[in-house]
Amino acid sequence: MKRTFLFVLFFIFIAWAVTSCEALSNCESCKWVTTDSSTGDITEGPDETEYCGADLIAIKTKSTTNGTQKTVYKCH
């Protein structure tokens, strides 16, 4: 009985260790990027933030335009 229990516990541990957390939870790191269409200047935000699931979808579709400057979130 102990042997079976340990085998099952070992199998669960191996299955947990092998699966990638990213594959299970669709997360990406994103930062804002501003492009000026008149000068071609590109400015990136200082920090990357990790977004997952619905938040990731929302941030990928978010963009703002201020005159000739367009800001979008780039994710990888």
Rosetta constraint file for C-alpha pairs under 8 A:
AtomPair CA 1 CA 5 HARMONIC 6.23 0.50
AtomPair CA 2 CA 6 HARMONIC 6.08 0.50
AtomPair CA 3 CA 7 HARMONIC 6.09 0.50
AtomPair CA 4 CA 8 HARMONIC 6.19 0.50
AtomPair CA 5 CA 9 HARMONIC 6.11 0.50
AtomPair CA 6 CA 10 HARMONIC 5.96 0.50
AtomPair CA 7 CA 11 HARMONIC 6.11 0.50
AtomPair CA 8 CA 12 HARMONIC 6.20 0.50
AtomPair CA 9 CA 13 HARMONIC 6.20 0.50
AtomPair CA 10 CA 14 HARMONIC 6.19 0.50
AtomPair CA 11 CA 15 HARMONIC 6.12 0.50
AtomPair CA 12 CA 16 HARMONIC 6.10 0.50
AtomPair CA 13 CA 17 HARMONIC 6.09 0.50
AtomPair CA 14 CA 18 HARMONIC 6.07 0.50
AtomPair CA 15 CA 19 HARMONIC 6.37 0.50
AtomPair CA 19 CA 23 HARMONIC 7.51 0.50
AtomPair CA 19 CA 24 HARMONIC 7.83 0.50
AtomPair CA 20 CA 24 HARMONIC 6.63 0.50
AtomPair CA 21 CA 25 HARMONIC 6.21 0.50
AtomPair CA 22 CA 26 HARMONIC 5.55 0.50
AtomPair CA 22 CA 27 HARMONIC 5.98 0.50
AtomPair CA 25 CA 52 HARMONIC 6.74 0.50
AtomPair CA 25 CA 53 HARMONIC 7.00 0.50
AtomPair CA 26 CA 52 HARMONIC 5.76 0.50
AtomPair CA 26 CA 53 HARMONIC 5.97 0.50
AtomPair CA 27 CA 50 HARMONIC 6.63 0.50
AtomPair CA 27 CA 51 HARMONIC 5.57 0.50
AtomPair CA 27 CA 52 HARMONIC 4.16 0.50
AtomPair CA 27 CA 53 HARMONIC 6.69 0.50
AtomPair CA 27 CA 56 HARMONIC 7.07 0.50
AtomPair CA 28 CA 50 HARMONIC 5.51 0.50
AtomPair CA 28 CA 51 HARMONIC 5.66 0.50
AtomPair CA 28 CA 52 HARMONIC 6.55 0.50
AtomPair CA 28 CA 56 HARMONIC 7.24 0.50
AtomPair CA 28 CA 75 HARMONIC 6.06 0.50
AtomPair CA 28 CA 76 HARMONIC 5.50 0.50
AtomPair CA 29 CA 48 HARMONIC 5.78 0.50
AtomPair CA 29 CA 49 HARMONIC 5.29 0.50
AtomPair CA 29 CA 50 HARMONIC 4.20 0.50
AtomPair CA 29 CA 51 HARMONIC 6.28 0.50
AtomPair CA 29 CA 75 HARMONIC 5.50 0.50
AtomPair CA 29 CA 76 HARMONIC 5.66 0.50
AtomPair CA 30 CA 48 HARMONIC 5.21 0.50
AtomPair CA 30 CA 49 HARMONIC 5.36 0.50
AtomPair CA 30 CA 50 HARMONIC 6.17 0.50
AtomPair CA 30 CA 51 HARMONIC 7.15 0.50
AtomPair CA 30 CA 73 HARMONIC 6.11 0.50
AtomPair CA 30 CA 74 HARMONIC 5.42 0.50
AtomPair CA 30 CA 75 HARMONIC 4.10 0.50
AtomPair CA 30 CA 76 HARMONIC 6.56 0.50
AtomPair CA 31 CA 44 HARMONIC 7.10 0.50
AtomPair CA 31 CA 45 HARMONIC 5.72 0.50
AtomPair CA 31 CA 46 HARMONIC 7.67 0.50
AtomPair CA 31 CA 47 HARMONIC 6.34 0.50
AtomPair CA 31 CA 48 HARMONIC 4.75 0.50
AtomPair CA 31 CA 49 HARMONIC 6.46 0.50
AtomPair CA 31 CA 73 HARMONIC 5.44 0.50
AtomPair CA 31 CA 74 HARMONIC 5.65 0.50
AtomPair CA 31 CA 75 HARMONIC 6.66 0.50
AtomPair CA 32 CA 44 HARMONIC 5.88 0.50
AtomPair CA 32 CA 45 HARMONIC 5.15 0.50
AtomPair CA 32 CA 71 HARMONIC 6.57 0.50
AtomPair CA 32 CA 72 HARMONIC 5.59 0.50
AtomPair CA 32 CA 73 HARMONIC 4.26 0.50
AtomPair CA 32 CA 74 HARMONIC 6.14 0.50
AtomPair CA 33 CA 42 HARMONIC 6.91 0.50
AtomPair CA 33 CA 43 HARMONIC 5.68 0.50
AtomPair CA 33 CA 44 HARMONIC 4.41 0.50
AtomPair CA 33 CA 45 HARMONIC 6.20 0.50
AtomPair CA 33 CA 71 HARMONIC 5.55 0.50
AtomPair CA 33 CA 72 HARMONIC 5.50 0.50
AtomPair CA 33 CA 73 HARMONIC 5.96 0.50
AtomPair CA 33 CA 74 HARMONIC 6.62 0.50
AtomPair CA 34 CA 42 HARMONIC 5.65 0.50
AtomPair CA 34 CA 43 HARMONIC 5.06 0.50
AtomPair CA 34 CA 44 HARMONIC 6.32 0.50
AtomPair CA 34 CA 69 HARMONIC 6.39 0.50
AtomPair CA 34 CA 70 HARMONIC 5.49 0.50
AtomPair CA 34 CA 71 HARMONIC 4.19 0.50
AtomPair CA 34 CA 72 HARMONIC 6.52 0.50
AtomPair CA 35 CA 40 HARMONIC 6.47 0.50
AtomPair CA 35 CA 41 HARMONIC 5.80 0.50
AtomPair CA 35 CA 42 HARMONIC 4.58 0.50
AtomPair CA 35 CA 43 HARMONIC 6.52 0.50
AtomPair CA 35 CA 69 HARMONIC 5.54 0.50
AtomPair CA 35 CA 70 HARMONIC 5.39 0.50
AtomPair CA 35 CA 71 HARMONIC 6.46 0.50
AtomPair CA 36 CA 40 HARMONIC 5.19 0.50
AtomPair CA 36 CA 41 HARMONIC 5.29 0.50
AtomPair CA 36 CA 42 HARMONIC 6.56 0.50
AtomPair CA 36 CA 68 HARMONIC 5.46 0.50
AtomPair CA 36 CA 69 HARMONIC 4.33 0.50
AtomPair CA 36 CA 70 HARMONIC 6.49 0.50
AtomPair CA 37 CA 41 HARMONIC 7.60 0.50
AtomPair CA 37 CA 68 HARMONIC 5.39 0.50
AtomPair CA 37 CA 69 HARMONIC 6.34 0.50
AtomPair CA 37 CA 70 HARMONIC 7.78 0.50
AtomPair CA 38 CA 68 HARMONIC 6.18 0.50
AtomPair CA 51 CA 55 HARMONIC 5.81 0.50
AtomPair CA 51 CA 56 HARMONIC 4.80 0.50
AtomPair CA 51 CA 59 HARMONIC 7.94 0.50
AtomPair CA 52 CA 56 HARMONIC 4.90 0.50
AtomPair CA 53 CA 57 HARMONIC 6.62 0.50
AtomPair CA 54 CA 58 HARMONIC 6.17 0.50
AtomPair CA 55 CA 59 HARMONIC 6.12 0.50
AtomPair CA 56 CA 60 HARMONIC 6.14 0.50
AtomPair CA 57 CA 61 HARMONIC 6.52 0.50
AtomPair CA 58 CA 62 HARMONIC 6.33 0.50
AtomPair CA 59 CA 73 HARMONIC 6.57 0.50
AtomPair CA 60 CA 72 HARMONIC 7.67 0.50
AtomPair CA 60 CA 73 HARMONIC 5.91 0.50
AtomPair CA 60 CA 74 HARMONIC 7.22 0.50
AtomPair CA 60 CA 75 HARMONIC 7.36 0.50
AtomPair CA 62 CA 72 HARMONIC 6.44 0.50
AtomPair CA 62 CA 73 HARMONIC 7.03 0.50
AtomPair CA 63 CA 70 HARMONIC 7.12 0.50
AtomPair CA 63 CA 71 HARMONIC 5.52 0.50
AtomPair CA 63 CA 72 HARMONIC 4.58 0.50
AtomPair CA 63 CA 73 HARMONIC 7.17 0.50
AtomPair CA 64 CA 70 HARMONIC 5.75 0.50
AtomPair CA 64 CA 71 HARMONIC 5.23 0.50
AtomPair CA 64 CA 72 HARMONIC 6.80 0.50
AtomPair CA 65 CA 69 HARMONIC 5.69 0.50
AtomPair CA 65 CA 70 HARMONIC 4.38 0.50
AtomPair CA 65 CA 71 HARMONIC 6.32 0.50
AtomPair CA 66 CA 70 HARMONIC 6.36 0.50
